[in-house]
């Protein structure tokens, strides 16, 4: 990373989530001055656990509060925005689509509108997802493909993605869009996701639960490699308007079935537990994975860790935190 970050005021939404919990301390290391918009108090999140929250400026509020967003961008003289906040659980979106649409779509356009009206020169990195592509006839997905989400979560990401591009093409905002696969890493406290759910089950001596038939194919991305990609895109956006409105897939380009991923975790943990395959998943795409060729070519991005290295680091985090009592014995359901 360059000296770009020194003294920069960076607004991070979703700082108490998995990605935000790793990205925010990295910003501090680079000399930036993070401003974190936080809706809920989550005492066990990485932002709090590491003590990072004491080193950032905190704005308490909701993405749906347009006045709050405009005040934050203005008063903190925000130089760059990294928009991570979202309702990110597929099952929750299926049960409560309206709240998901409000958060993921309404929150995105309100934030972009605040930037447009207050500090229109400010670059904005918007977190989209591989789910924004919906179901495609060809694999892997590349950025030339149309966005065609069908299920509630997927639609919310397709819409937010398109809104970010619209603000670039219509108003000249320097928006850049990231489309990652399934993120994993230490600090993910939602055991409905396959990686933390499997690890915590094994640590408790319980069979890991697989909601699907185990044959769904996905991209999996270690969180620290995603952080590096976000920061690299932010730098490129700040340096040149040429990337405004562009989207970039971030991927190891190593698709796995859910059963294959669980087998890797079990092997690394030395466990002979058999997964509990429940075949209950519905309204989800069976196969989705990404090409990262554009990110390599235009951003110069390369992952710093292999998939197995990322899994090893994640397992070590959960093992350590389980011993210390930080990770509770909540039920899992990947």
N, C-alpha and C positions, 0 to 999 in steps of 0.2 A: 504494500500500500504506500501511497505517496504522502507528501506533507499536506495534501489537500485538507485533511481532517482537523488539523490543529486549530483549535478555537472555534470550530464550526458549531452552530446551534442546530441540532438534529432532532426533529420531532419523531418519536417512535410511538406508533399506536400498537396495542397488543403486546406491550413490553412484559407483561406477566405470563405470557404464553411460552411454549417450548422454544420457538425461534427467537422471540424477543428476549428471553432469558439468557441466551447465548450471545445475541447480537449486541445488546446494550453494554455489557462489560468490555466487549471488543472495541466499541466506539470510545469508551473511556481510555483504554490502552492506547488508542491512536491519537488521543489528545482532543477529541471532540467533547462537546457539552450537551449530552442528551437531555431532552425534555420528554418525559414519558406520560402519555395519556392513559390513565388507569380507571376502569369503571368499578371493579370489585376488588376487595382486599382478599388476597390469596396468600396466607402466611407461609405455606410450604413451597411456593413457587421459587424458581432459581433466582429471580430478581431480589427476593427477600432473603433466601437462604444464604446467598453469597455476600449479603450486605451491600449489594449494588444500589439498592433503593436509597441508601443514605448518601450516595454520591451523585445522584441525578436530581433534576428539578421535576417535581411530580405535579401533574394537573389531574385532579379528580373529576371525572365526568364521563359523559356518554358521547359516542360518535354521532348520535342523532341530534345533538344540541348544536345547531349551526352557530349560534352566538358564541358559545364557548370555543368552538373551533376557530372562528375568526379572531377572537380575543387572544387565544393561545399563539396563533401564527404571528399576530401583530406584536404582542407584548414581549414575546421571547425572540423576536426578530429571527424567525426560523430560516435557516439557510438551505435546509434539505429535509424532506419528509420520507420516512420509510413506513409504509402503511401495511401492517401485519394483522390488525385486529379483524376478527371475523368469528362467526359461529362456524366451527370447523368440523363438527361431527356429523357424518352422513345420516346416522340413525336419528339424531335429534332433528335434523332438517326434515326428515320424512314425517316425524311426529308433529313438528311445529313449523311448517313451511313459512307462515307469515312472519314470525319473528326472525327466521333466517334471512328472508328477503329484506326485511327492514335493516338488519345489521349489515349484511354483506353488500347489498345494492345501495340502500339509502345511506349507509355510513360512508360508502365510497364517494358517491356524488356530492354529499355534503362537505366532505373533506376537500375534494378537488375544487369545489366552488369557493371554499374559504381561501384556498391558495390563490385561485384566479382573481378574486376580488381584493385581496390584501397584499400578497407578495407574488405576483404572477411570474417572476423570474425564478422561483424556487423549484428545483427538480423534485419529482415525486416518484419513488419506486413503489409499485403496487403489487402486492402478493396475489397472484391468481393461482391456478392449480392445473395439473393434468386433467382434472375432472371437467374443466371448461370445454374441452374438445368433445365431450360426449362420446358416443360410439361412432367409430370411423371404420370404413371398409378396409383400410390399409394400416399396417403397423410397420415401424414405429410412427408415432405422431410427430409431425414437424410443423413449424410455425406457419406454413402456407395453407394449412388445412382450416376449414371453416369451424367456428365455434358453434356447437349444436347440442348443448346440454339438454337432457330430457327430465331427469329426476331433480327434486327441489334443490339439493346442494349443488349439483352440477350446473343447473340453470343460474343459481345465484352467482357462481363464479364466472360463467359465460357473460352475464350481464355486467358485472363489475369490470371485467376485462375489457369489454367493448366500450364502456363508459370512459375508462382511462384513455383508450385510443381516441375516442371522440374529443376529449378535452385537448389532446395534443393536436389533432388535425383541425379542429375548429378554432381554438383559442391560442394555440402555440405553446401550451404548457409542456414542459419537459417531463412527460410521464414515460416511465419505462416499466415493463411488466415482466414478472417472473412466473414461470409455470414449472413447479417442482412436482416430483412424485411424492410418495408417502414419506414424510419426515419422521426420523426417530432420533433419540438421543437421551442422555440423562436429563432428568427434570420434567419429562412428560408424565404428568400425574393422572392422565386419563387412561385407565386400564381397559377401556373399550377398544383401544388401538392394539394391533397385533403384537408389536414389539414389547411395550411395557407390560401388556397383559400376560404374554408368555413368560417373560423374565420373572415377574413377581409371583406367578403361579409356581414356577419351578423352585424359587427360593422358599416357598411355603410347603413344598413337597406335594403340590397338587397338579393334576393333569391340566395342561394348557387347553383352553377352550377355543375352538375355531367355529365361528358362526356359520361360515359357508361350507361348501363341500371340500374346501382346501385347494381347488384347482383354479381359483381366480388368479390371474397374472397381473402383477403390479411392479412398478418401479419403487425402490426404497432408497432414501437418501439420508446420510448422516448429517446431523444438524450443523456441525462446524463447517462442512463443505458448502452447505447452503448459505451460511453467514458470509463466507468469502465471496460467493457469487453475488449476493445482494450488494455488498460493499463495492465490489468491482463495477457492477452496473451503475451504481450511484456515482462513482467517480467519472465514468465515461459520460453519463448524462450531464454532469456538471461541466465537463470539458467541451462538449459539443452538442449542438441541437440536432445533429444528424440522426441520433437514435431515438428522438422523441416519438412516442407512439409505438415503438417496436416492442415485441415480446420475445422472450428467450426461455427455451426449455432448459432445465437444470436436471441432469440425470447422470447416473453411473453407466447408463446404457447396458444394464445387466438385469433384465427382467427375470422375476422368479414367481413361481406359484406360492401361495400362502404356505402350503405344506413344505415346500423346499426351504422357505425362510425359517419356519419353525424348526425344521431339522437342523439347520445351521446353528440356531441358538441352543438347541438341546445338546448338540455336539460340543459346542464351546463350553457349556456349563457341565459337561460330563454327566448328563442326565439320561436315564433310560425310560422316562415317563412317556406314555403314549398319548398323543393329542386326543381330545374329546371333540370329534368332528360332528357338528350338530346339523349342518345343512339347512340353516334357517334364514340365510341372507336373502333379501329380495330388493328389487329396484336398485340394483347395482350392475355396473358394466363388468363383463367377465374378463376381458383382456384390454389392458391399456398400459402402454409404456412409450417412452420418449426418445427422440433423437436429440442429442445435445450439440450437433455439428455447428449450428449457428452461434452458440455461445463460445465454442472453441475458436471459430473464425473471427468473430467480430469483437468479442470481449477478451479473448486470450485466456478463458477460464479453463482450469484443469483441477480436478479434485485432489486434495492433499492426502486423503485416506482411501483405502479400499473399503468395500462393503464389509468384509470380515473384520477389518481394523475398527471400523465404526461400531460394529456389533460388540466387539471386545470391550471398547471403551464404555459403551452403554451398559453392558452387563456389570462391569466394575463399578460404575456409578450406583446402580441399584443395589448391588451387594453391599457396598459401603453404607448407603443410606438406610438400608434395612437393618443393619447391625446397630446404627446409631439411633434408629427409631423414627427417622424422618418419613420414610415410606410406610404408610399404614397397610393393614391387611384388608383393603377394600376388594370387593368382588371384581373379577375381570370378565370380559366377554368379547374377545377379538373375533 
